Amino acid sequence: MKVGTDGVLLGAWANVDGTKTALDVGAGTGLISLMIAQRCHAKVLGIEIEKNAAYEATENVQKSPWKNRVAVKNISFQEFVVSSKEKFDLIISNPPFFTNSYKNEIKNLAIARHNDLLPFSELIKGAAQLLAENGKLAVILPVIPANEFIELAQNYGLYLGKLTKVKPNSKKEANRYLLEFTKKPTLLKKDLLIIYNETGTDYTEMYKQLTRDFYLKF
């Protein structure tokens, strides 16, 4: 799996202040788990249902400077919720969001993109159960699924506290929302992130500022 902009955005954007334990749901090849470990001193657990991705994530972790603080489990989120007694300061996920659209013929990519195996309701319900009292849930989603996610979250006692609208460039509409939820209602903070300049020839300064710890070219 390639390193995607969504994962980089989420891993760089999520608030890690005071985070001692973090859970990366649908860890893929470990990108976000490693980004969180790079940004703070938390112990990070990545869980991944797809066997090959979990193996690759473990390999990536072992080759990283943070292998003593990052672990990967090949397990479904639903199984993990039932078996875990741990509470997390941060739960982070770049969740699958396609529902009834055409599925990729490559099985592991289909798992990564379609939410049959992890519907929003189960991710939200499980996150509400596993979050510490002052914990945060951070996700990135396209706009329409994001609005559905926000509505569902409130039903399970998770409240939107921060929303960053992501635009490809200043002339286009937002195509992604970065969302942070907490267990307690709070004043909603909104802001905007634009990835490319108007000509699409370079990243904006705001994107470089957010992600420069992760891109060698910045």
C-alpha positions in Angstrom: 0.0 0.0 0.0 1.3 3.4 -0.9 1.7 6.2 1.6 -1.4 8.3 1.1 -2.1 12.0 1.8 -5.0 11.2 4.1 -2.8 9.1 6.4 -0.1 11.7 6.5 -2.6 14.5 7.2 -4.2 12.6 10.1 -0.9 11.5 11.6 0.4 15.1 11.6 -2.8 16.8 12.6 -4.0 14.7 15.5 -3.6 16.3 18.9 -1.1 14.2 20.9 -0.7 16.6 23.9 -0.7 14.5 27.1 -1.1 11.2 25.2 0.5 8.3 27.0 -1.4 5.5 25.2 -2.6 5.6 21.6 -4.6 3.1 19.5 -4.4 3.1 15.7 -7.4 1.4 14.3 -6.8 -0.1 10.8 -3.1 0.5 11.0 -2.4 -0.6 7.4 1.4 -0.7 7.1 1.9 1.3 10.3 2.3 4.8 8.9 0.1 6.6 11.4 1.3 4.5 14.4 4.9 5.5 13.6 3.9 9.2 13.0 2.3 9.3 16.5 5.3 7.6 18.1 7.6 10.2 16.4 5.5 13.1 17.7 5.2 12.1 21.4 6.4 9.6 24.0 3.2 7.5 24.0 3.0 3.7 23.7 1.2 3.0 20.5 -0.8 -0.1 19.5 -1.8 -0.6 15.9 -4.5 -3.1 15.1 -5.0 -4.4 11.6 -7.4 -7.2 10.4 -5.6 -7.9 7.1 -2.8 -10.4 7.7 -0.3 -9.1 5.1 -0.7 -5.5 6.1 -0.2 -6.4 9.8 3.0 -8.3 8.9 4.3 -5.3 6.8 3.4 -2.9 9.7 5.3 -5.1 12.1 8.3 -5.1 9.8 8.2 -1.3 9.4 8.0 -0.9 13.2 11.0 -3.1 13.8 13.1 -1.1 11.4 12.0 2.2 13.1 13.6 4.1 16.0 10.4 3.6 18.0 10.1 -0.2 18.0 10.2 -0.3 21.8 7.0 1.8 22.0 5.0 0.6 19.0 3.3 -2.8 18.7 1.0 -4.2 16.0 -1.7 -6.9 16.4 -3.4 -8.8 13.6 -7.0 -8.6 15.0 -10.3 -7.1 14.1 -11.4 -4.0 16.0 -14.5 -5.8 17.2 -12.5 -8.6 18.7 -10.1 -6.2 20.3 -12.9 -4.2 21.9 -14.2 -7.3 23.6 -10.8 -8.5 24.8 -9.1 -5.2 25.8 -9.3 -3.8 29.4 -7.0 -0.9 28.5 -8.2 2.7 28.1 -6.5 5.0 25.5 -5.8 8.7 25.5 -5.9 8.8 21.7 -7.7 6.6 19.3 -6.9 7.4 15.7 -8.2 6.0 12.5 -8.2 6.5 8.7 -11.3 4.4 8.4 -12.7 2.6 5.4 -15.6 4.6 4.1 -17.0 3.1 0.9 -20.3 1.2 1.4 -22.0 0.0 -1.8 -19.5 1.0 -4.5 -17.4 -1.3 -6.7 -14.9 -3.3 -4.7 -11.2 -3.5 -5.7 -10.4 -7.0 -7.0 -7.3 -7.0 -4.8 -8.7 -8.2 -1.5 -6.4 -6.3 0.9 -7.2 -3.0 -0.9 -10.9 -3.7 -0.7 -10.6 -4.3 3.0 -8.7 -1.0 3.4 -11.4 1.0 1.5 -14.7 -0.6 2.2 -16.4 -0.5 5.6 -18.2 -3.9 5.5 -15.9 -5.2 8.1 -15.9 -2.0 10.2 -19.0 0.0 9.9 -18.9 3.5 11.4 -21.3 2.5 14.2 -19.0 -0.2 15.4 -15.9 2.0 15.2 -17.6 4.8 17.1 -19.2 2.4 19.7 -15.9 0.7 20.3 -14.0 3.9 20.5 -16.4 5.3 23.1 -15.8 2.2 25.2 -12.0 2.2 24.9 -11.4 6.0 25.3 -10.1 7.3 28.6 -12.3 9.9 30.2 -10.4 12.8 28.7 -9.4 10.8 25.6 -9.8 11.9 21.9 -10.9 10.1 18.8 -9.3 11.5 15.6 -10.4 10.5 12.1 -10.2 11.7 8.5 -13.1 11.2 6.0 -14.5 12.6 2.8 -17.2 15.2 3.4 -20.4 13.2 3.0 -19.3 10.2 5.1 -17.8 12.7 7.6 -21.2 14.2 8.2 -22.7 10.8 8.7 -19.9 10.0 11.2 -20.5 13.2 13.2 -24.2 12.4 13.5 -23.6 8.8 14.6 -20.9 9.8 17.1 -23.2 12.0 19.1 -25.6 9.0 19.5 -22.8 7.1 21.2 -21.7 10.0 23.5 -18.8 11.4 21.4 -18.9 15.1 20.6 -17.1 16.9 17.8 -14.6 19.3 19.2 -12.4 20.2 16.2 -13.1 20.2 12.5 -10.5 21.0 9.9 -11.8 21.3 6.3 -9.2 20.2 3.8 -9.2 21.7 0.3 -7.0 20.4 -2.6 -6.4 24.1 -3.5 -8.1 27.5 -2.8 -10.4 27.3 -5.8 -11.9 23.9 -5.0 -14.4 22.8 -2.3 -13.2 20.8 0.7 -13.0 17.1 -0.1 -11.8 15.9 3.4 -12.7 16.6 7.0 -10.3 16.1 9.8 -12.4 15.4 12.9 -11.6 15.2 16.7 -14.2 13.9 19.1 -14.3 13.9 22.9 -16.5 12.3 25.6 -17.6 15.7 26.8 -19.4 18.4 24.8 -17.0 21.3 24.0 -17.0 24.5 22.0 -16.3 23.4 18.3 -13.1 24.8 16.8 -13.1 25.0 13.0 -10.3 25.8 10.6 -9.1 25.3 7.0 -6.1 23.5 5.4 -5.2 24.0 1.7 -2.8 21.4 0.3 -1.6 22.9 -3.0 -1.2 26.4 -4.4 -3.5 27.6 -7.1 -1.4 26.2 -10.0 -1.0 22.8 -8.3 2.8 23.1 -8.7 3.7 23.2 -5.1 2.4 22.6 -1.6 1.1 25.5 0.4 3.1 26.8 3.3 0.4 25.7 5.7 0.7 22.1 4.5 4.5 22.2 4.7 4.3 23.6 8.2 2.0 20.7 9.3 3.9 17.9 7.7 7.5 19.0 7.4 8.7 16.6 10.2 7.7 13.7 7.9 8.7 14.7 4.3 12.4 14.8 3.5 11.8 17.2 0.7 10.4 19.9 3.1 
